[in-house]
């Protein structure tokens, strides 16, 4: 099926908008991508989080969020991740600047080190800059050293920290870093 709403990010990377009818595909994909990388954070291996974040109710809310874009990431026509961008979200400490939040970006670990993440970050930065935003920001788990190193390599700087309040996350693994880049 050819999706005319598909966005070509590069010769090999495309984005396909997620719809409410994609919930099962999204849940299956994130089970394959999220759990191997993040199950160690959770007392229940991430089951509660998966059922909460990728439920029909939450997907409806995500899709109804104003200024939000939610995509499947395809690499050479294989779905390998997700990207969610929310525009017009102020960053704490930068309230006078027009900001957008990279709310979710997850890629299948078997596709890491192929430049896909870098390509997606550049596309996102260009998209929000062309809409007049001056800050792109995100949040990352502070124990995910590879993710933090990747964002730092992409010139993102830590501007704050906080703890996740989810009871099912191991208390020592709740730390989050808020990172931003002026674009």
PLY file of the C-alpha trace (Angstrom):
ply
format ascii 1.0
element vertex 183
property float x
property float y
property float z
element edge 182
property int vertex1
property int vertex2
end_header
0.00 0.00 0.00
1.42 3.37 -0.99
0.79 6.09 1.56
0.66 9.51 -0.10
1.16 11.16 3.31
4.59 9.56 3.62
7.43 12.04 4.10
10.78 11.37 2.46
13.49 12.31 4.96
16.33 10.89 2.85
16.83 8.33 0.08
16.42 5.53 2.61
14.37 7.03 5.48
10.68 7.92 5.33
8.07 8.87 7.91
4.51 7.56 7.80
1.87 9.25 9.98
0.46 6.99 12.69
-3.32 6.73 12.92
-5.62 5.21 15.54
-5.93 2.12 13.31
-2.17 1.52 13.76
-2.34 0.73 17.49
-1.58 -2.98 17.14
1.30 -2.31 14.75
2.65 0.37 17.12
2.37 -1.90 20.17
4.08 -4.77 18.37
6.88 -2.52 17.09
7.51 -0.96 20.50
7.49 -4.40 22.15
10.31 -5.31 19.75
12.20 -2.00 20.17
11.52 -0.66 23.68
11.55 -3.75 25.86
15.05 -5.06 24.96
16.58 -1.64 25.67
14.52 -0.50 28.67
12.96 -3.50 30.45
15.78 -3.39 33.05
14.34 -0.08 34.34
11.11 -1.69 35.46
10.11 -4.04 38.28
7.67 -5.72 35.82
10.08 -5.66 32.82
8.16 -2.74 31.25
4.75 -4.38 30.82
2.81 -1.68 32.72
4.52 1.10 30.74
3.88 -0.57 27.38
0.21 -1.14 28.20
-0.17 2.46 29.40
1.76 4.38 26.73
0.67 2.31 23.74
-2.96 1.75 24.78
-5.84 2.85 22.53
-6.79 5.58 25.01
-3.26 6.99 25.15
-2.80 6.77 21.37
-6.06 8.70 20.88
-4.78 11.35 23.30
-1.37 11.48 21.56
-3.01 11.88 18.15
-5.38 14.58 19.47
-2.56 16.63 21.03
-2.46 20.03 19.31
0.65 20.72 17.20
1.65 17.05 17.45
3.04 14.83 14.68
3.46 11.10 15.30
5.19 8.86 12.75
6.47 5.41 12.03
10.10 5.56 10.87
10.77 3.42 7.81
14.23 2.49 6.60
14.37 1.02 3.10
10.61 0.33 3.42
10.95 -1.58 6.75
9.31 -0.01 9.81
12.08 0.34 12.38
10.96 3.01 14.83
8.80 5.95 15.85
9.19 9.72 16.07
6.79 12.07 17.86
7.20 15.83 17.68
5.12 18.37 19.60
5.49 21.97 18.49
4.88 25.03 20.65
5.93 23.40 23.95
7.85 25.81 26.19
11.13 24.67 27.71
11.58 25.46 31.40
14.02 28.36 31.69
13.54 29.37 28.03
9.95 30.64 28.16
10.67 33.64 25.94
11.84 31.43 23.07
9.61 29.52 20.68
10.24 25.83 21.46
9.31 22.39 20.14
9.77 19.06 21.90
11.05 15.86 20.36
8.67 13.84 22.50
9.63 10.34 21.37
12.25 8.85 19.14
12.94 5.15 19.28
14.79 3.08 16.69
15.30 -0.66 16.51
18.78 -1.21 18.04
19.80 -3.41 15.09
19.62 -0.26 12.96
21.76 1.92 15.25
25.04 3.31 13.82
23.62 3.65 10.30
23.09 7.44 10.52
19.30 7.11 10.77
19.03 8.88 14.13
21.26 11.70 12.92
19.18 12.03 9.74
15.96 12.18 11.77
17.34 14.75 14.22
18.50 17.00 11.34
15.11 16.66 9.62
13.31 17.53 12.87
15.56 20.53 13.50
15.02 21.82 9.96
11.27 21.32 10.20
10.87 23.23 13.44
13.35 25.95 12.41
11.37 26.53 9.21
8.29 27.06 11.40
10.04 29.76 13.42
11.13 27.71 16.44
14.47 28.53 18.01
14.74 25.66 20.52
14.33 21.92 20.06
14.34 19.95 23.30
13.88 16.42 24.57
14.09 14.26 27.67
16.32 11.21 28.03
16.84 8.67 30.78
20.11 9.61 32.46
21.38 6.02 32.66
21.02 5.49 28.89
24.62 6.51 28.23
24.54 5.77 24.49
21.48 7.97 24.00
22.97 10.83 26.03
26.28 10.57 24.13
24.38 10.63 20.83
22.44 13.78 21.75
25.58 15.48 23.05
27.34 14.64 19.77
24.38 16.31 18.02
25.11 19.46 20.14
22.31 19.04 22.67
23.08 20.35 26.13
21.61 19.30 29.47
19.57 22.14 30.95
17.82 20.32 33.76
17.16 17.04 35.49
14.16 15.44 37.18
12.93 12.06 38.42
10.19 9.99 36.82
7.37 9.37 39.26
6.38 5.93 37.94
6.31 3.57 40.94
7.27 0.55 38.85
10.65 2.01 37.82
13.53 1.02 40.04
14.16 4.07 42.28
17.82 4.36 41.25
16.87 4.44 37.54
14.26 7.24 37.56
16.64 10.05 36.64
15.93 12.06 33.50
17.96 14.71 31.68
16.25 17.53 29.86
18.35 18.51 26.83
18.04 21.30 24.27
19.61 22.78 21.21
19.29 26.27 19.81
18.40 25.90 16.14
0 1
1 2
2 3
3 4
4 5
5 6
6 7
7 8
8 9
9 10
10 11
11 12
12 13
13 14
14 15
15 16
16 17
17 18
18 19
19 20
20 21
21 22
22 23
23 24
24 25
25 26
26 27
27 28
28 29
29 30
30 31
31 32
32 33
33 34
34 35
35 36
36 37
37 38
38 39
39 40
40 41
41 42
42 43
43 44
44 45
45 46
46 47
47 48
48 49
49 50
50 51
51 52
52 53
53 54
54 55
55 56
56 57
57 58
58 59
59 60
60 61
61 62
62 63
63 64
64 65
65 66
66 67
67 68
68 69
69 70
70 71
71 72
72 73
73 74
74 75
75 76
76 77
77 78
78 79
79 80
80 81
81 82
82 83
83 84
84 85
85 86
86 87
87 88
88 89
89 90
90 91
91 92
92 93
93 94
94 95
95 96
96 97
97 98
98 99
99 100
100 101
101 102
102 103
103 104
104 105
105 106
106 107
107 108
108 109
109 110
110 111
111 112
112 113
113 114
114 115
115 116
116 117
117 118
118 119
119 120
120 121
121 122
122 123
123 124
124 125
125 126
126 127
127 128
128 129
129 130
130 131
131 132
132 133
133 134
134 135
135 136
136 137
137 138
138 139
139 140
140 141
141 142
142 143
143 144
144 145
145 146
146 147
147 148
148 149
149 150
150 151
151 152
152 153
153 154
154 155
155 156
156 157
157 158
158 159
159 160
160 161
161 162
162 163
163 164
164 165
165 166
166 167
167 168
168 169
169 170
170 171
171 172
172 173
173 174
174 175
175 176
176 177
177 178
178 179
179 180
180 181
181 182
